[in-house]
Amino acid sequence: MRGRLLLLWGALFLAGCGMTPDIALRNKAGQTARCEGFFVASGWGRSRVLSKLQRECVDDYQRQGYERVPE
């Protein structure tokens, strides 16, 4: 019974996990940069922190003249 409970808990935990996609950027000189996505477990506040880190990465590159490009 305990094993089934742990298996159920693990499945529920993984259902709340996901991967944010990488974001590609390019400047006018053709140089590329990538703000990597993260494997996140939602529900513990981590997804907001990690998505904020990725947004800050994009913002930093955009201040340097990079623009987002489709993958």
C-alpha positions as CSV (number, residue, x, y, z in Angstrom):
1,M,0.0,0.0,0.0
2,R,2.8,2.4,0.9
3,G,4.5,1.8,-2.5
4,R,1.3,2.6,-4.3
5,L,1.0,5.8,-2.3
6,L,4.5,6.9,-3.2
7,L,3.9,6.0,-6.9
8,L,0.8,8.1,-6.9
9,W,2.5,11.0,-5.2
10,G,5.4,10.8,-7.7
11,A,3.0,10.8,-10.7
12,L,1.2,13.9,-9.3
13,F,4.5,15.7,-8.7
14,L,5.6,15.0,-12.3
15,A,2.3,16.2,-13.6
16,G,3.2,19.7,-12.2
17,C,6.6,19.8,-13.9
18,G,7.4,21.2,-17.3
19,M,10.1,22.7,-19.4
20,T,10.1,26.3,-20.5
21,P,11.3,26.7,-24.1
22,D,14.7,28.2,-25.0
23,I,14.5,31.7,-26.5
24,A,16.8,32.6,-29.4
25,L,18.0,36.1,-30.1
26,R,20.1,37.6,-32.9
27,N,21.8,41.0,-33.4
28,K,22.3,43.0,-36.6
29,A,25.8,41.6,-37.0
30,G,24.3,38.1,-37.1
31,Q,25.6,37.0,-33.7
32,T,23.2,34.7,-31.9
33,A,22.4,34.2,-28.2
34,R,20.1,31.8,-26.4
35,C,18.3,32.2,-23.1
36,E,17.9,28.6,-21.9
37,G,14.6,27.2,-20.7
38,F,14.4,25.5,-17.3
39,F,12.9,22.3,-16.0
40,V,10.5,23.6,-13.4
41,A,8.3,22.1,-10.7
42,S,5.3,24.3,-10.4
43,G,3.5,24.8,-7.2
44,W,6.5,25.6,-5.1
45,G,7.2,29.1,-6.5
46,R,10.1,27.9,-8.5
47,S,8.5,28.4,-11.9
48,R,8.0,32.1,-11.2
49,V,11.6,32.5,-10.1
50,L,13.1,30.6,-13.1
51,S,10.8,32.3,-15.6
52,K,12.0,35.6,-14.2
53,L,15.6,34.6,-14.7
54,Q,14.9,33.8,-18.3
55,R,13.0,37.1,-18.8
56,E,16.0,39.0,-17.3
57,C,18.3,37.1,-19.7
58,V,16.2,38.2,-22.7
59,D,16.0,41.8,-21.4
60,D,19.8,42.0,-21.0
61,Y,20.3,40.9,-24.6
62,Q,17.6,43.2,-26.0
63,R,19.3,46.1,-24.3
64,Q,22.5,45.1,-26.3
65,G,20.5,45.2,-29.6
66,Y,19.5,41.6,-29.9
67,E,16.0,40.7,-31.1
68,R,14.0,37.5,-30.6
69,V,14.0,35.1,-33.6
70,P,11.7,32.1,-34.1
71,E,13.3,28.8,-33.4
